[in-house]
């Protein structure tokens, strides 16, 4: 199946873009992208998914073709989850299965915290589990024991005004650093061109940086989720060559779920674009179309 071109929808929380694919009457499958991408990141995975899904892939606030709200408080991940819920409510989608990669995986977890009875199955790809305080602390300790150089870009984006001054006009170089070096295989040209297009929308250097500028507030919230258990069936798909989401992020995650499967793909951070067929295979095995 293929995804549609971006559609626009005005919700009580703002104007959001989304792509749709599959059968209009199929089982709702909500797929949330991460940074610095858009809903297009699911295009190649969708081509390998089995029939029976209705894919809803939103563009998160500040990326893709969704609105570029400048106020930083909108980028707390609990708030971004409410954006997604508002979009789904407008579309009349009640129960759904949920997939999230990178920051989209964080937003997906916040959605599942906010409306657990509506999330039938949960898939997380290459990002921290927010209630896994034990494992996440082990990551912090390992990073602090090294140089921490891999995470330079996060500090860059948290610096007021710097991304806004330095990224415009250099979008292809900026995105190319991550999309072409964090993967083991050449990054798909169609996807790369799409992300460059949306990153050239005015305001994107700042709004995309707000994902990281809200990190400390997000982390305070996640510290309150210790002891939470995800009750819906869950799947974690891990691109095991990731330079940022290191293997220690998987430590103890089984303690956070009542029913968890973990699968590995020989891929870097952007596994859904590097190995779409393998990712789709695990989704087809796990997700329900009945």
C-alpha positions, 0 to 999 in steps of 0.5 A: 500500500502507499500513503497519500500526499499530506492532508490538512486538518484543523483541530481545536489544538491547531492545524496538523497534516497527516497521511493515510493509506490502506483500507478506509474501513480497516483496523486503525494503525497510527504511526508517529514519526520522530526527528528530523523526519515527517509522516513520510518516514512510513512510506517504504514500510507501508509498501510491505504491510499486509492488507487490512490496516487503515494507516493514519500517519500524522505530522507532529507539530513543528515538523512535516507540514504541520503548523510551526507554533513558536511557543516552547510549551507546545513541544512538551511530549505530553502536550504533543500527545494531546495534539495526536489525540485531538487529530484522531478525535477529529477523524472519528478514530476511537480504538487503534494500534500505535507505532512510534519511532524516535521522539514519535515513540515518546509521543506514542507512550504519552498517548498510551498513558493518556488514553490506555483503553483506546490503544490496542497494541503498542510498538516502540522503535529506537527510543527510551521507554519513559518509565524505565528509570533504572535502564535510563539511569544506566545509559546516563552513567555510561554516557557520562563515563565517556566523552558524550560527543555523540550527543553534541547536536542536542546541546546545539539545539538547546542553545537559544538562537543558534539553530535559528541562525545557522541552519537556514540555507544549510538544510541539506547539509544539516539533515545529511549529517544525521540521515546519512551517517546514522544509518548503515545503508544509503538513505532513500533519496525520496525520503531525504528530499522530502525532509529537506523540503519540509525543513525549509519551511520557515521557522523549522530550525526553531520548532524542531529544536524545541523537541530538545529544549523541552527535554528537561521538563519532559524528564521531570515528568517521566521520573513520576512514571516509575512503577507504571506497567504498560498493560496492552501487548507491546513490541520493541523493534531495535535497530542494533547499530544505533549510535545514539539509542545504545543497547543499554536503553533496552536494559530492564524494559521487560519490567515495564510491560505486562506483555512485551516482545523485543526484536532486533534489525541489523540497522542504524537509527532510522531502521524503518527506512534502512530496513523497511521490509524487515520492520514491516515483517515484525509489524505484520507478525505482531499487529492485528487486522481482524 
